[in-house]
Every structure is written in C-alpha cells, then in structure tokens.
Amino acid sequence: MHKFETLIPGSYYHIYNHAAENRDLFILTENYEHFLDIYDKFISPVAETFAWVLMKNHFHFLVRIKENLVYKYQNADRHNENKWETSDLSACAASDSVKTHEKVKMNSDSRIAN
C-alpha cells in the first residue's frame, strides 16, 4: 500500500530525485525542456517555486504550497489541456457562513522562471 504525505498549505518543501544507478535523467536539451513543461503543468498550479536546479542525473526544487486554494485534478485528455482547477478561498467569510468562490482555471502557457 502506498503512503501519501499531506502537503500543508503555506509550508515549504524540498523536492528532489536522483536517477537509479549511474543513469542520466536528462540527455538532450529537449529532455530538460520537456521536464519543465510537465513541472509547469502539474506543480505550478499548486506551489510557488523559489529555487530549482536540473542536473543530468538529478534535480532539486524549493517550493511553497499555495494557500487558500481548493485543488481539483481531472485525468488528462487527448487535447493536452491543463486539468488543474483551483478555487481561491481567501475572500470567503467566517467558517459558519455560506461560502462561495470563483473557479480559476490555470493555463499551462507560462514557463517557470529560475
């Protein structure tokens, strides 16, 4: 059974991974670009990136999980659209009141800045 850690909004995380054995994760320039495109699509909607580095056999990211958002993910379709949707709860009133919020659809056109 898989164990999943709950990410805490507003908290910082060091995300890293290393290739198995002495293999490389990134061989061509296109590999780096593809990785960053996927990162931008799936991580940028839910976390702010403060620092990152991609090396040929491993990577590191320092991120902060965004606050006051509700996350919803749908399976990808053949149109390659970004399926993350977030709802901003920062404008909501006290917890005992009726809460309404506007859905914000994230797009995947922006690039990650380092």
C-alpha positions in Angstrom: 0.0 0.0 0.0 1.3 3.5 -0.9 1.8 6.0 1.8 0.9 9.6 0.9 2.0 12.7 2.9 -0.4 15.5 3.2 1.1 18.8 2.0 0.4 21.7 4.3 -0.6 25.0 2.6 2.0 27.7 3.3 4.7 25.2 4.0 8.0 24.8 2.2 9.2 21.6 0.6 12.5 20.4 -0.9 11.5 18.2 -3.8 14.4 16.1 -5.2 15.0 12.9 -7.1 18.1 11.0 -8.4 18.3 8.6 -11.3 18.8 4.9 -10.5 22.4 3.6 -10.6 24.6 5.9 -12.7 22.0 6.7 -15.3 21.1 10.1 -16.5 17.7 11.7 -16.3 18.4 14.3 -18.9 20.4 13.5 -22.0 19.3 16.1 -24.6 18.3 19.7 -24.1 14.8 18.7 -25.1 14.7 16.4 -22.1 15.2 19.4 -19.8 12.5 21.4 -21.6 10.0 18.6 -21.6 10.6 18.1 -17.8 10.0 21.8 -17.1 6.8 21.8 -19.3 5.4 18.9 -17.2 6.5 20.6 -14.0 4.8 23.8 -15.0 1.6 21.9 -15.9 1.3 19.9 -12.7 3.3 21.7 -9.9 2.9 25.4 -10.7 -0.8 25.5 -10.1 -0.4 24.2 -6.6 3.0 25.5 -5.5 5.2 28.6 -5.9 8.8 27.7 -7.0 11.6 29.6 -5.2 14.6 27.8 -6.5 15.5 24.9 -8.7 18.3 23.1 -10.5 18.3 20.3 -13.1 21.4 18.3 -13.4 22.0 15.4 -15.8 21.3 12.7 -13.1 19.1 14.5 -10.5 17.1 17.6 -9.7 16.1 19.8 -6.8 13.1 22.3 -6.2 12.3 24.5 -3.3 8.6 25.1 -3.3 5.9 26.6 -1.1 2.4 25.1 -1.3 -0.1 27.8 -2.2 -2.6 28.8 0.5 -6.4 29.4 0.4 -6.9 27.2 -2.7 -9.0 24.1 -3.2 -7.5 21.8 -5.8 -9.2 19.6 -8.3 -7.5 17.4 -10.8 -9.0 15.6 -13.7 -7.5 12.9 -15.9 -5.7 14.3 -18.9 -7.4 14.1 -22.3 -6.1 13.9 -25.8 -6.2 17.7 -26.2 -3.3 18.1 -23.7 -5.2 20.7 -21.7 -4.1 21.6 -18.2 -6.6 19.9 -16.0 -5.8 21.6 -12.7 -8.5 23.8 -11.4 -8.1 25.9 -8.3 -10.6 27.9 -6.2 -9.5 30.9 -4.2 -11.0 30.8 -0.7 -9.2 33.9 0.6 -12.3 36.1 0.0 -14.6 33.7 2.0 -16.3 34.9 5.2 -16.2 33.2 8.6 -16.4 29.4 8.6 -20.0 29.4 9.8 -21.3 31.4 6.8 -22.2 30.2 3.4 -19.0 30.2 1.3 -18.9 30.9 -2.4 -15.8 31.1 -4.5 -14.9 31.7 -8.1 -13.1 29.0 -10.0 -9.8 29.9 -11.6 -8.6 27.7 -14.4 -4.8 27.6 -14.6 -3.2 27.6 -18.0 0.0 25.9 -18.9 1.3 28.5 -21.3 3.6 30.2 -18.8 7.2 29.0 -18.2 8.8 28.5 -14.9 11.3 31.3 -14.0 14.5 30.3 -12.3 
